[in-house]
Amino acid sequence: MRTGFRTVVMAVLFVSLLGEGCKKKKEIPYPDYTSPKNAAVTFARAMERDDVKVAQESSIAGGMEVDLVEAMCHATHSLKQLGKLAHDKFGAEAELTLRGSGSTDASEALAAGEVSFDGDDRATITPTVGQAVVPVHKSEDGDDWKVDVGALIKGDDITRAIPLLKVVTNAATDVYADVQSGKLKSADETKTALQQRILTLAGQRGTGTQIPTSLPVKGVEGL
């Protein structure tokens, strides 16, 4: 996978469009900041649930990074909801067309991931699938672990990412309505409609169609 930027139509944010791919292990409490892994899982789960409050509480972010976390929540959740609806409507066809087989939610991948410590107050969590390595460190009071958003984005220009994340959210919401109404009748039509809607909205708003690869991005085969 090349560094820098990639087209947004090849990615969804942090979670798969469909997240029913593996049997869950023992559930990590939510929210929970008592360990590096639990903090990373809490952050990912907040994205999946569009829980902006917990996503921000579970992260260290300042300035526009706070807005980025909110935009990531909305985009991740809208794509996840679209994937669930497509799965309900189209079954295994959606499983293969929209996601590819064998994928899991980011929270599950992180829960099963590997923790590497850098001293007593810093660590990274490498998920079992996906490209995002999540950096965490202890908060100033030394008790809670938090996701370091600044380290996560690695200095990428988030001023371009936030408007595009809003485009993704709006596009997924629009396509969700078309699937729900019966206008779209297959997973292939859904995928094509999502691609086209993202490109249309991005063109109308002048946002471009690329996001930083340093964001927790997960590839979607063929999208």
TORKE-53215 format. One line per field, with one value per residue (C-alpha): residue number from 1; residue in one letter; y negated, z, x. Coordinates in steps of 0.05 Angstrom, whole numbers. Each point is the difference from the previous one (the first is absolute). Example, Ala and Ser with C-alpha at 12.3 -4.5 7.8 and 13.67 -1.06 7.14 Angstrom:
residues 2
resi	(1,2)
resn	(a,s)
Y	(90,-69)
Z	(156,-13)
X	(246,27)
***
This chain:
residues 223
resi	(1,2,3,4,5,6,7,8,9,10,11,12,13,14,15,16,17,18,19,20,21,22,23,24,25,26,27,28,29,30,31,32,33,34,35,36,37,38,39,40,41,42,43,44,45,46,47,48,49,50,51,52,53,54,55,56,57,58,59,60,61,62,63,64,65,66,67,68,69,70,71,72,73,74,75,76,77,78,79,80,81,82,83,84,85,86,87,88,89,90,91,92,93,94,95,96,97,98,99,100,101,102,103,104,105,106,107,108,109,110,111,112,113,114,115,116,117,118,119,120,121,122,123,124,125,126,127,128,129,130,131,132,133,134,135,136,137,138,139,140,141,142,143,144,145,146,147,148,149,150,151,152,153,154,155,156,157,158,159,160,161,162,163,164,165,166,167,168,169,170,171,172,173,174,175,176,177,178,179,180,181,182,183,184,185,186,187,188,189,190,191,192,193,194,195,196,197,198,199,200,201,202,203,204,205,206,207,208,209,210,211,212,213,214,215,216,217,218,219,220,221,222,223)
resn	(m,r,t,g,f,r,t,v,v,m,a,v,l,f,v,s,l,l,g,e,g,c,k,k,k,k,e,i,p,y,p,d,y,t,s,p,k,n,a,a,v,t,f,a,r,a,m,e,r,d,d,v,k,v,a,q,e,s,s,i,a,g,g,m,e,v,d,l,v,e,a,m,c,h,a,t,h,s,l,k,q,l,g,k,l,a,h,d,k,f,g,a,e,a,e,l,t,l,r,g,s,g,s,t,d,a,s,e,a,l,a,a,g,e,v,s,f,d,g,d,d,r,a,t,i,t,p,t,v,g,q,a,v,v,p,v,h,k,s,e,d,g,d,d,w,k,v,d,v,g,a,l,i,k,g,d,d,i,t,r,a,i,p,l,l,k,v,v,t,n,a,a,t,d,v,y,a,d,v,q,s,g,k,l,k,s,a,d,e,t,k,t,a,l,q,q,r,i,l,t,l,a,g,q,r,g,t,g,t,q,i,p,t,s,l,p,v,k,g,v,e,g,l)
Y	(0,-67,-55,-70,-4,50,-8,0,45,55,-9,-2,-30,44,54,45,-15,66,23,68,40,34,27,-49,16,-24,-71,-56,-48,-64,-51,24,-36,44,31,-19,52,-17,-74,16,46,-53,-51,47,21,-73,-10,59,-26,-74,-14,-66,-15,66,-5,-68,22,60,-41,-55,-52,-75,-53,30,69,-3,-15,56,51,-22,4,69,23,-23,29,67,9,-19,49,54,-11,3,66,30,-20,28,65,4,-14,38,52,34,-42,-62,37,12,-61,-55,27,62,62,7,-72,-21,-63,-42,8,76,-3,-44,43,58,-43,-5,-51,-28,-44,-58,-14,-3,-50,12,58,19,51,37,30,69,-30,-69,-48,-46,5,-38,-39,-11,-30,-15,-64,-54,27,67,43,4,21,-42,5,-52,-31,-44,60,39,-50,-8,-72,8,-59,12,-63,42,62,-31,-26,65,40,-42,18,74,-7,-35,48,62,-30,-15,70,31,-33,27,70,-5,-25,56,-47,39,74,32,-6,-18,-57,-23,-1,-38,-50,-13,-11,-48,-38,-11,-25,-45,-32,-8,-34,-46,-20,-2,47,47,74,19,9,11,72,-13,-3,67,21,69,20,25,48,-27,-62)
Z	(0,-20,50,-1,-27,-33,-32,48,-44,18,75,58,66,57,-10,-55,-34,30,68,14,-25,63,66,55,59,70,-5,24,45,-33,11,33,4,49,-51,-69,-36,36,-16,-74,-2,34,-52,-57,29,10,-75,-17,44,-20,74,-9,75,16,-62,23,73,-21,-41,8,-52,-7,-49,-65,24,43,-62,-37,53,-6,-76,4,46,-46,-63,32,29,-64,-41,52,0,-76,2,51,-42,-63,36,24,-70,-44,46,-21,-63,42,42,-61,-42,52,47,-22,44,67,24,70,37,21,73,-8,-38,54,56,-31,-18,27,51,-2,57,-6,72,54,-30,-75,-43,-68,-18,-66,-23,-29,-66,-31,-5,59,59,57,46,72,62,71,16,42,65,-16,8,-67,-68,-60,-76,-24,-60,-17,-4,-37,-58,-4,-20,-60,-22,33,-29,-63,37,41,-59,-36,60,0,-74,17,56,-45,-58,44,30,-69,-26,64,-16,-71,24,53,-51,-49,-52,2,-11,9,35,-66,-10,71,-9,-65,29,60,-46,-44,57,34,-64,-16,69,2,-67,21,63,-28,52,-45,9,42,74,38,6,71,22,23,-70,-21,-73,-32,-57,-66,28)
X	(0,30,10,-29,-71,-47,-68,-58,-40,49,-10,-46,18,23,-52,-25,-65,-22,22,-30,59,27,-22,13,43,-14,-26,46,-39,-24,27,64,67,37,48,28,-41,-65,9,12,-60,-43,22,-16,-67,-19,13,-43,-57,7,12,37,3,36,44,24,7,41,49,52,-17,4,-25,-24,17,-62,-42,36,-21,-72,2,31,-56,-55,33,17,-70,-36,41,-11,-75,-1,38,-48,-60,31,15,-72,-26,49,31,65,3,12,51,43,-14,4,51,36,2,34,-2,-18,-18,60,-19,3,65,31,-27,38,60,70,22,71,24,48,18,-52,-48,-1,-22,-26,-54,6,-67,-6,-25,4,58,-10,47,-32,46,-23,31,-19,-37,33,-29,34,-62,-36,26,-21,7,50,-34,60,45,-54,-5,76,-2,-47,-41,-67,-31,-12,-23,-56,-41,8,-22,-63,-9,7,-52,-50,11,-9,-63,-29,15,-28,-67,2,14,-55,-51,15,29,66,-12,68,67,33,-49,12,75,-5,-49,46,60,-39,-31,67,30,-60,-2,75,-2,-56,36,70,27,39,-6,61,12,65,21,23,-72,-27,-20,-21,-2,-64,14,-26,-32)
***
